[in-house]
Amino acid sequence: MNNVVDRRINKIQKEFKKYSSMILKSKYDSAITTELIQTYVDARYFNYNVDESINVFYRRIYDALKKRADVLIKKHPDKKEKIEDELFLFQYFFYFDFVRKTNDLEKVIHQIAEKRISMFNLRRSEDEYFESELMELVNDDLNQTLDEIERYYSKDFNLVLKKISPKKKDLYITGLKYNFKVPEIFNEQVVEETFYTDIIAEDKLFVEYPMIANEVFKDVLDGKFEKVYLLDFACDLFKKKKKLAQILEPLSSQAIQDKTSFVISFEEFQTNKNNIVRLMKDGYGFTLKTSKDMPKITKDETKILEIFDYILVDPEDVNKKKYNKKTTIEL
C-alpha cells in the first residue's frame, strides 16, 4: 500500500471506527459502523453511488450515507436507533476528513460531547477527559495528512500542467521540469537534452508519478473529480518488470487510476499491445497520441482503438475522422 490515497483511506477507516467507539461507547455497533464507513469511502474518495446533481460535496456524501442507512434499517429494524446514531455522527466526521472546513475544531468536539448526553443518553461522568482525548486524536490525524501532502513537494522539480480539453473532463498534459541550477561547467542545452533521454525519461517517472498522485490526492480531498492527468510513459519499462512495478506503485490506487492516463504513440501500442492490455486490466488507463505520419488504419483497427481513454489527434492524421468523437481531442 505504497500510494497516498490508499494509505489515507486505510487510516480514515480505522480513525472513524475509533471515533465512533469513543463517542457511542456501549451503543457502538462495529458491523453497522463498517457498513457506513465503506459507503462514506466510496462516495468521498471515489465519487461512487452518489447523486451528482447534488453540487455541495458534503451533502452529496451524506445523501449516499442516508440511502445506505435506510437500506440497513429495513434489513435490521431492531438496530434502527444504532444506525441512526452512527449516521448522525458523520455530519461531524466531515470536519475530520477535510470534507467541510472549520476554524474552530474545539467547538465541533464540544458539540459531539453535548450530543453524547442529550441524544445518546451517555453520562458526562463516564469520560471526564473525552473532549481533550478526541481533540488530540483528531488533530494528530489531520496533521499527519497535511504532512503526507508535503512529502511529495520537491525543491528540485516542478510539475508542469497544460489544460487541453474544454469537455466534461478537464484534461491536463503533465510534465516534469527541473528547477535546480546547472553548474557553469556544463552546457545547459546538453543537460536539457540528457533530461529527456530514454533512461532518464524512465527514472524521472520515479519523481513525476508520486507528484501526480499527490495532485490527485489533493483534488480528491477537495471533492474535485473532473480532472484527468495525461502522463508520460516509457514503454521500455515493459522489459524491466521490477522497475515498472516500483514506478507504478504510487499510482496503484483505483482512485488515482480513475484520474490518470498514460500517453503512448500508435507505434508503441502496436509493439507493446499485450503488455498495455495487461496494465489496462490492472486498472491503468492509456491515451493514444497520433502523428502526422500515421498509417491509414482499417475499420477493425479503429474499433480496437476504442480501448483507449482518449485519442489526441494530430491535425494532419489521415484517420482523424474515423475516431470515436466522444474520446477524440484534436491538438
DABELSUL-V14118 format. One record per residue. OMEGA is omega in radians with two decimals (none if undefined). NEAR is the number of other C-alpha atoms within 12 Angstrom. Layout:
OMEGA_NEAR / OMEGA_NEAR
This chain:
-3.06_18 / 3.01_19 / -2.92_33 / -3.09_40 / -3.14_38 / 3.08_28 / 3.14_24 / -3.14_35 / 3.13_31 / -3.12_21 / -3.08_25 / 3.07_33 / 3.12_30 / -3.10_22 / -3.12_27 / 3.08_40 / 3.13_30 / 3.11_26 / -3.10_35 / 3.13_37 / 3.12_26 / -3.03_28 / -2.99_41 / 3.12_37 / -3.06_25 / -3.14_17 / -3.13_26 / 3.10_29 / -3.04_27 / -3.09_24 / 3.12_20 / 3.14_33 / 3.14_37 / 3.13_28 / -3.09_27 / 3.10_41 / 3.11_41 / 3.07_29 / 3.11_33 / -3.12_42 / -3.14_37 / -3.10_26 / -3.01_35 / -3.02_43 / -3.10_44 / -3.08_32 / -3.11_31 / 3.05_23 / 3.13_23 / 3.05_29 / -3.04_21 / 3.04_21 / 3.07_11 / -3.02_15 / -3.10_14 / -2.96_18 / -3.05_30 / 3.11_33 / 3.10_25 / 3.12_29 / -3.11_40 / 3.10_35 / 3.11_30 / 3.11_32 / -3.13_38 / 3.12_32 / 3.12_25 / 3.12_31 / 3.12_35 / 3.10_22 / -3.13_21 / 3.13_28 / 3.10_24 / -3.12_14 / -3.10_14 / -3.10_17 / 3.12_15 / -3.12_12 / -3.06_23 / -3.10_21 / -3.14_23 / 3.14_30 / 3.14_38 / 3.10_33 / -3.13_33 / 3.10_43 / -3.12_39 / -3.08_27 / -3.05_38 / 3.10_39 / 3.04_30 / -3.13_34 / 3.09_38 / 3.14_34 / -3.08_29 / -3.10_37 / 3.02_38 / 3.09_33 / 3.03_32 / -3.10_26 / 3.05_20 / 3.04_17 / -3.08_10 / -3.13_15 / 3.12_28 / 3.13_23 / 3.11_17 / 3.13_27 / -3.14_32 / 3.11_23 / 3.09_22 / 3.14_34 / 3.13_35 / 3.14_20 / 3.09_22 / -3.12_32 / -3.02_20 / -3.06_13 / -3.07_22 / 3.09_25 / 3.05_19 / -3.08_23 / 3.13_20 / -3.06_20 / -3.13_12 / -3.09_18 / -3.10_19 / -3.06_12 / -3.07_16 / -3.05_29 / -3.10_28 / -3.13_18 / 3.11_21 / 3.11_31 / 3.14_27 / -3.13_19 / -3.12_24 / 3.12_31 / 3.12_24 / -3.12_18 / 3.14_27 / -3.13_28 / 3.10_17 / 3.12_21 / 3.10_27 / 3.08_22 / 3.13_16 / 3.11_24 / -3.10_28 / -3.08_19 / -2.97_19 / 3.00_29 / -3.12_22 / 3.06_20 / -3.04_15 / -3.07_17 / 3.02_23 / 2.97_24 / 3.04_32 / -3.10_22 / 3.14_24 / -3.13_18 / -3.07_20 / -3.06_24 / 3.07_24 / -3.07_13 / -3.12_18 / 3.10_13 / 3.06_24 / -3.09_22 / 3.13_31 / 2.96_33 / -3.07_28 / 3.09_31 / -3.13_30 / 3.13_32 / 3.09_23 / 3.13_23 / 3.04_15 / -3.13_14 / 3.11_15 / 3.10_15 / -3.05_9 / -3.11_10 / 3.11_9 / 3.04_12 / -3.05_13 / 3.13_17 / 3.11_12 / 3.12_14 / 3.13_19 / 3.14_20 / 3.13_14 / -3.10_18 / -3.09_22 / 3.04_23 / -3.00_16 / -3.06_18 / 3.09_20 / 3.11_22 / 3.06_27 / -3.00_29 / -3.13_26 / 3.06_30 / 3.04_38 / 3.10_29 / -3.02_33 / -3.05_38 / 3.05_41 / 3.12_38 / 3.08_38 / 3.11_44 / 3.13_46 / 3.08_38 / 3.12_39 / 3.13_39 / 3.13_43 / 3.09_29 / -3.12_28 / 3.12_35 / 3.14_36 / -3.14_24 / 3.13_29 / -3.05_26 / -3.05_32 / -3.11_24 / 3.00_36 / -3.10_39 / 3.11_44 / -2.93_42 / 2.95_40 / 3.05_36 / 3.13_40 / -3.07_32 / 3.08_32 / 3.13_23 / 3.11_26 / 3.10_24 / -3.06_14 / -2.97_16 / -3.11_15 / 3.13_12 / 3.12_20 / 3.14_26 / 3.13_20 / -3.11_23 / -3.09_30 / -3.03_38 / 3.14_28 / -3.10_35 / -2.93_43 / 3.06_32 / 3.11_32 / 3.12_31 / 3.12_40 / 3.14_39 / 3.14_38 / -3.01_33 / 3.08_39 / 3.14_44 / -3.11_38 / -3.13_42 / 3.10_33 / 3.11_32 / 3.11_31 / 3.12_34 / 3.11_17 / 3.11_25 / -3.13_28 / -3.09_19 / -2.99_16 / -2.99_21 / -3.08_23 / 3.14_15 / 3.14_24 / 3.11_34 / 3.11_21 / 3.11_16 / 3.07_27 / 3.13_24 / 3.10_15 / 3.06_20 / -3.11_24 / 3.13_33 / 3.12_35 / 3.08_43 / 3.12_38 / 3.03_39 / -3.10_38 / -3.11_34 / -3.11_24 / 3.13_19 / 3.08_19 / 3.05_20 / 3.05_18 / -3.10_20 / -3.09_21 / 3.12_14 / 3.12_15 / 3.11_12 / 3.10_18 / 3.11_23 / 3.12_14 / -3.09_19 / 3.10_32 / 3.06_23 / -3.13_26 / 3.07_33 / -3.10_34 / 3.01_36 / 3.10_40 / -2.92_40 / 3.03_32 / -3.12_24 / -3.10_19 / 3.11_18 / -3.08_24 / -3.09_19 / -2.90_28 / -3.14_29 / -3.07_20 / -3.01_23 / 3.09_32 / -3.05_24 / -3.09_18 / -3.07_17 / -3.03_27 / 3.06_30 / -3.13_29 / -3.10_26 / none_19
